[in-house]
Each structure stands twice: as structure tokens, then as C-alpha cells.
Amino acid sequence: ITPSATTSKVYVIAQCMLDNKSDGRYMYATIYRDSTNLGASGTGGLLEHYAAGARIITGGTMSVLDSPSSTSQVTYSIRIFNISNSSTAYSVNRTDGDGDYNNFRPRGTSTITVMEVLA
């Protein structure tokens, strides 16, 4: 998004569909503006997720009202982090056991909606 004024705010809503390979693992998803972690700032944009490892895809929603203070293009993204200190693999938009040959496994869609709020 390219804000039209430096005083504009940007409202970001992200919905993630997640799964992991092992029982009892925690991960978190956070919203980034370019290289800035908006969830780490305490302003929102952070989703802690416990994946039971039962190959059941689950989702969560997070949002943040950001002040990029720029009229240059900014890019918002979702990043997933492992906080269980393990080498567990995590999956986005599918279960861990999913493959193109597994038509019975659930799949999901993650989305990011970005809206400029003029000041």
C-alpha cells in the first residue's frame, strides 16, 4: 500500500490458518511492515498459536492500526515463528500430513486486508 499522506494510519487485519507436525508445540504469527515487527511493539498484530499436532488446521485473526509516517510504498506480511525451541515444521494453509494426493485433508486460506485511514 502507498499511503496518501504521512499522517495516515493503516489498519491491517490478518487471518492465518496453521498446523504443526508434533503435539504440544507453540508458534506465533505476527504482522510485519517491511522489516518492522508490529507485534513486538505491543500495539497488536500478534497471534500466539498452540498446535495440537493432530493434523487439524486451525486459524486465528490479528489486527493492528499502524502509523507508517510515509507516502512511500510499504509492504505488510505475516511471519510465523517457532517458540517451542524445537525443529518442528509448521504448515500454513494446510495440515502437516497434506499432500496433493490427500484429498481428504482440510486446507485453508490466509488473508491480509489493508486499509488506509486518513487523518
N, C-alpha and C positions, 0 to 999 in steps of 0.2 A: 504494500500500500504506500502511496505517496501523499502524506498529509498536505492539506492546502494552506495551513498556517502553523507557525511554530507554537502557537498557544493551543492548538487542537489536542485533544486526547484521543486515544484509540482503545476501543473496547474489544477485547479478544475473548472468544468463547471456544474452548477446545473440548472435544469428546473423544476418548480413547477406548479402544477395545483391546484387551490384553490377556495373555496367558503365559505360564511358565512351565518348565519341564519337571520340576521337583515339588514335593509337598512342602508347605510351610516356608515359602520364600517371599520376601518383601521387595518391592521395587517402587520407584516413584517416577511420575511423569511431571514434567514442568514445561512451562511456556518460555521460549526464548525470543528476544528481539535481537536480531543479528547475533552477536556473541554474548549478549547480556541475559543472564538467568533471572527472569522476572519472579519466579517462585522463591528464590533465595533472598529477595529483598523484603519479604514479609508482606508484600502487597497483594498476595493471591497468586493464582497461576500455578498451584502445586497440588498434585494428587498423589497421596500415598496409597499403594495398592498391595493387598495381600492375595497372592495367587495360590490356591489350594493344590494346584498341580493335578487336578482331576480331569484335565483336558476339557475344561469348561471355560469358554471365553466369557469374560466379564468386562464391564465398562464403567467409566466414571467421567464426570464432567468437571472442568475447572474454568475459571474466568479471571480476567484481570483488566483493570482500567489503567492503561499505560499513558505516560507523558513523554513521547519521544523527543519533544522540543526540536523538531526538524521539519523541513519541507523537502528533504531528500527521501528517496525510496527506502523503506525499511521492510525487512522480511521477518515474519513470525513463523516459528516452527515448534514442534513438540519433540522433546528428547526424553528418552527412557533411561533410567539409571538403576543398577543393581545395588541394593543396600544390605544384602544378606551376607556379604563377604564370601561369596561362593562363585563358582564358574557356571552357574545355572544359566541356560539360554532362555531368553524371553521372546515371545512372539507377539506381533502386532497384527490385528485384523484376522487372526486365525488361531486355532488351537495348536499346541505343540505337536500333536500327532497328525496334523493335517497334511495332506499331500494332494496333488491333482487327482490321484486315484481314489481318494477317500471322500466320496460324495456325501456321506452321512455326517461328516464333521461340520460343526457350525462355523460360520465366518461372519465377520462384522465389517463395519466401515468407521474409520476415524475421520473426524472433520475439524476444520478450523474456520470460524467465522470472524471476520474482522470488520469493524465499523468505525468510521471517523466521527467523533463528537466535536463539533465546532464550539469554540469557546466564545 
